[in-house]
Amino acid sequence: MPIKMIVTDLDGTLLRSDKTISSYSIAVLDKARKHGVKVVYATGRGGSAEQVAPAEFFDGRITMNGAIAKIGDSMVYNRIIPFQTARPILMACDRRGMRITSEMSEMHYSNFIVSDLWQGITNFLTVDFSRHEMDAEKIYTPDPTPDDIKFFDEILPDDLYLVLTSDVDGFLGQIMHKEATKGQAVYALANHWGISLSEVIAFGDDFNDIEMLRKCGIGVAVENAIEEVRAAADYICDSNDIDGVAKWLDESFFESRDFFKIYRL
């Protein structure tokens, strides 16, 4: 099948460890776009994604682990948690003594000082969750313990799920709508453009990338990916710090025309 869409995770995949995209990676993605291939990023980040991956380099953007998918300023996919569902979860976690945050429209509503943990996040408010009436794109908690995870299993309604992702010196527990996954959002964008998932290449490194890699025609894990992602992938490319995504595309996508055919949409 011709390849018509490339989707890549950001942190740990397209981004180097210093949170930059190399000029080489940008050039390779631009080359793909000039061949008519759609280039999309899919990240657990919210508004901070555009600080590290400017929108002009991408045809589509998936944020919040798949809760939001946009083309330009147009919303293509949106799966948020209503405040009536989010508030009891936030209150239960607060009573348990957990650090917990609800994120919506680039604002973090929390029971702790978010910037103490992530210095780059300054758009946050400490709130009384019993009075909180804001929907959530996601709810997150840093470094949940095994008992915390069991607690979520007991309190989460059927339409929400918990996913763990790597974070600085630990893990981040993220609660999402069950239809807010990278795989679902990739499907929504591909369908919008009339592209089959079999015509999509996906790159990733963490738990929240596994479904995406399995659903797309070709799934590629970076060398630094966790073992579960490597096991789910069709191919392994070099690590994020040596431009693994771009190198794999450049060598396999552009040079081996007997392996991939590029068609203009």
C-alpha positions as CSV (number, residue, x, y, z in Angstrom):
1,M,0.0,0.0,0.0
2,P,1.2,3.6,-0.6
3,I,2.1,5.5,2.5
4,K,0.0,8.6,2.9
5,M,0.4,9.7,6.5
6,I,3.2,9.7,9.1
7,V,2.3,10.1,12.8
8,T,4.9,10.5,15.5
9,D,4.9,10.8,19.3
10,L,7.0,13.8,20.5
11,D,8.7,13.3,23.9
12,G,11.2,10.4,23.7
13,T,10.5,9.9,20.0
14,L,10.7,12.9,17.6
15,L,12.1,15.2,20.3
16,R,15.6,14.8,21.5
17,S,16.3,14.7,25.2
18,D,16.8,18.4,25.2
19,K,13.2,18.8,23.9
20,T,14.2,20.1,20.5
21,I,13.6,18.8,17.0
22,S,16.7,18.8,14.9
23,S,16.9,20.7,11.6
24,Y,17.6,17.3,9.9
25,S,14.3,15.9,11.3
26,I,12.4,19.0,10.2
27,A,13.9,18.7,6.7
28,V,12.9,15.0,6.4
29,L,9.3,15.7,7.5
30,D,9.1,18.6,5.1
31,K,10.3,16.3,2.3
32,A,7.5,13.9,3.1
33,R,4.9,16.8,3.1
34,K,6.2,17.9,-0.3
35,H,5.5,14.4,-1.6
36,G,1.9,14.9,-0.5
37,V,2.2,12.8,2.7
38,K,0.3,14.1,5.8
39,V,2.6,14.6,8.8
40,V,1.0,14.5,12.3
41,Y,2.2,14.5,15.9
42,A,0.4,12.6,18.6
43,T,1.4,13.5,22.2
44,G,0.3,13.3,25.8
45,R,1.1,17.0,26.1
46,G,-1.5,19.8,25.9
47,G,-0.8,23.3,24.9
48,S,2.9,22.9,25.6
49,A,3.2,20.8,22.5
50,E,3.3,23.8,20.2
51,Q,6.2,25.2,22.2
52,V,8.4,22.3,21.2
53,A,6.7,21.3,17.9
54,P,5.4,24.4,16.0
55,A,2.2,23.8,14.2
56,E,3.5,25.0,10.9
57,F,5.7,21.8,10.6
58,F,2.6,19.5,10.8
59,D,-0.6,18.9,8.9
60,G,-2.4,17.7,12.0
61,R,-1.9,17.7,15.8
62,I,-3.1,15.2,18.4
63,T,-2.8,16.2,22.0
64,M,-3.9,15.0,25.4
65,N,-3.2,11.3,24.5
66,G,-5.9,11.6,21.8
67,A,-8.6,13.6,23.5
68,I,-8.0,16.4,21.0
69,A,-7.2,16.3,17.3
70,K,-6.9,19.4,15.2
71,I,-6.1,20.5,11.6
72,G,-5.0,24.1,11.8
73,D,-7.5,25.7,14.2
74,S,-10.3,23.2,13.3
75,M,-11.3,20.6,15.8
76,V,-11.6,17.2,14.2
77,Y,-11.9,15.0,17.3
78,N,-12.7,15.8,20.9
79,R,-13.3,13.5,23.8
80,I,-13.4,15.3,27.1
81,I,-14.5,14.3,30.6
82,P,-17.6,16.2,31.8
83,F,-17.0,18.0,35.1
84,Q,-19.9,16.0,36.7
85,T,-17.7,12.9,36.1
86,A,-14.4,14.5,36.8
87,R,-15.2,16.2,40.1
88,P,-16.0,13.1,42.2
89,I,-12.7,11.5,41.0
90,L,-10.7,14.7,41.9
91,M,-12.3,14.9,45.3
92,A,-11.7,11.2,46.1
93,C,-8.0,11.5,45.2
94,D,-7.7,14.7,47.2
95,R,-9.2,13.1,50.3
96,R,-6.8,10.2,49.8
97,G,-3.9,12.7,49.9
98,M,-2.8,12.2,46.3
99,R,-1.5,15.0,44.1
100,I,-4.1,15.4,41.4
101,T,-4.7,17.8,38.5
102,S,-7.4,18.4,36.0
103,E,-6.3,19.9,32.7
104,M,-8.5,21.9,30.3
105,S,-7.7,24.4,27.5
106,E,-4.1,24.6,28.6
107,M,-4.9,25.4,32.2
108,H,-4.0,23.0,35.1
109,Y,-6.4,22.9,38.1
110,S,-4.6,21.2,41.0
111,N,-4.3,20.6,44.7
112,F,-0.5,21.2,44.6
113,I,1.9,23.7,43.2
114,V,2.4,22.3,39.7
115,S,5.5,24.4,39.0
116,D,7.3,22.8,41.9
117,L,7.3,19.5,40.0
118,W,7.4,20.9,36.4
119,Q,9.1,24.3,36.2
120,G,7.9,24.9,32.7
121,I,4.2,24.8,33.7
122,T,3.1,28.2,35.0
123,N,-0.5,28.2,33.9
124,F,-2.1,26.5,36.9
125,L,-4.5,27.2,39.7
126,T,-4.9,25.5,43.1
127,V,-8.6,24.9,43.5
128,D,-11.2,23.5,45.9
129,F,-12.4,20.5,43.9
130,S,-15.7,20.4,45.7
131,R,-16.5,23.7,43.8
132,H,-14.8,22.8,40.6
133,E,-17.1,22.9,37.6
134,M,-14.6,22.6,34.7
135,D,-14.6,19.8,32.2
136,A,-11.3,17.9,31.8
137,E,-9.4,16.9,28.7
138,K,-7.4,14.7,31.1
139,I,-6.8,14.2,34.8
140,Y,-3.3,13.3,36.0
141,T,-1.3,12.3,39.0
142,P,2.5,12.1,39.4
143,D,4.1,8.8,40.5
144,P,0.9,6.8,41.4
145,T,1.7,3.9,43.7
146,P,0.4,0.3,43.1
147,D,-2.2,1.0,45.8
148,D,-3.2,4.2,43.9
149,I,-3.6,2.3,40.7
150,K,-5.8,-0.3,42.5
151,F,-7.8,2.7,43.9
152,F,-8.4,4.0,40.4
153,D,-9.6,0.5,39.3
154,E,-12.2,0.7,42.0
155,I,-13.5,4.3,41.4
156,L,-13.2,5.0,37.7
157,P,-16.4,4.7,35.7
158,D,-16.6,2.4,32.7
159,D,-16.1,5.2,30.2
160,L,-12.7,6.3,31.6
161,Y,-9.3,4.6,31.7
162,L,-5.9,5.0,33.3
163,V,-2.7,5.0,31.3
164,L,0.9,5.3,32.7
165,T,3.5,7.2,30.8
166,S,7.2,7.9,31.6
167,D,7.9,11.2,33.4
168,V,10.9,12.8,35.0
169,D,12.3,10.2,37.4
170,G,9.1,8.2,37.5
171,F,5.7,7.8,35.9
172,L,2.6,9.9,35.3
173,G,-0.8,8.4,35.7
174,Q,-3.3,9.9,33.2
175,I,-7.0,9.4,33.3
176,M,-8.8,9.8,30.0
177,H,-12.1,9.2,28.3
178,K,-12.0,5.7,26.8
179,E,-12.3,7.1,23.3
180,A,-9.5,9.5,24.0
181,T,-6.6,7.4,22.7
182,K,-3.9,8.2,20.1
183,G,-5.2,5.3,18.0
184,Q,-8.7,6.7,17.9
185,A,-7.5,10.2,17.1
186,V,-5.2,9.0,14.4
187,Y,-8.2,7.2,12.8
188,A,-10.3,10.4,13.0
189,L,-7.6,12.4,11.2
190,A,-6.9,9.7,8.6
191,N,-10.6,9.3,7.9
192,H,-11.0,13.0,7.5
193,W,-8.4,12.9,4.8
194,G,-9.7,9.7,3.2
195,I,-6.7,7.7,4.3
196,S,-6.8,4.1,5.5
197,L,-4.9,3.1,8.6
198,S,-3.0,0.6,6.5
199,E,-1.5,3.7,4.7
200,V,-0.1,5.2,8.0
201,I,3.3,4.8,9.6
202,A,3.4,5.5,13.4
203,F,6.4,6.1,15.6
204,G,6.5,5.9,19.4
205,D,8.3,5.0,22.6
206,D,5.8,4.7,25.6
207,F,2.7,2.8,26.8
208,N,0.3,5.3,25.3
209,D,1.8,4.7,21.8
210,I,1.2,0.9,21.7
211,E,-2.4,1.0,20.4
212,M,-1.4,3.5,17.7
213,L,1.6,1.4,16.5
214,R,-0.6,-1.7,16.4
215,K,-3.5,-0.1,14.5
216,C,-1.4,1.6,11.8
217,G,-0.1,-0.1,8.8
218,I,3.5,0.1,10.0
219,G,4.5,0.7,13.6
220,V,8.0,1.7,14.4
221,A,9.6,2.0,17.9
222,V,12.6,4.1,18.7
223,E,15.6,2.3,20.1
224,N,15.0,3.9,23.5
225,A,11.4,2.8,23.7
226,I,10.2,0.7,26.6
227,E,10.1,-3.1,26.0
228,E,6.3,-3.3,25.6
229,V,6.4,-0.8,22.7
230,R,9.3,-2.5,21.0
231,A,7.4,-5.8,21.2
232,A,4.3,-4.1,19.6
233,A,6.3,-2.6,16.7
234,D,7.0,-3.9,13.2
235,Y,10.4,-2.2,13.1
236,I,12.9,-0.6,15.5
237,C,14.7,2.6,14.5
238,D,17.6,4.5,16.1
239,S,17.0,6.5,19.3
240,N,15.4,9.9,19.6
241,D,18.7,11.5,20.4
242,I,20.2,10.5,17.0
243,D,17.1,11.4,15.0
244,G,15.8,7.8,14.7
245,V,12.5,8.8,13.2
246,A,14.0,11.0,10.5
247,K,16.8,8.5,9.7
248,W,14.3,5.6,9.3
249,L,12.1,7.7,7.0
250,D,15.0,9.0,5.0
251,E,16.5,5.5,4.5
252,S,13.4,3.4,4.2
253,F,10.8,5.8,2.9
254,F,12.8,7.8,0.3
255,E,15.7,5.5,-0.7
256,S,14.0,2.1,-0.9
257,R,11.4,2.8,-3.5
258,D,10.9,-1.0,-3.9
259,F,9.7,-1.0,-0.3
260,F,7.5,2.2,-0.2
261,K,5.7,4.0,-2.9
262,I,4.9,7.6,-2.4
263,Y,1.7,8.9,-4.0
264,R,0.4,12.4,-4.0
265,L,-3.0,12.6,-2.4
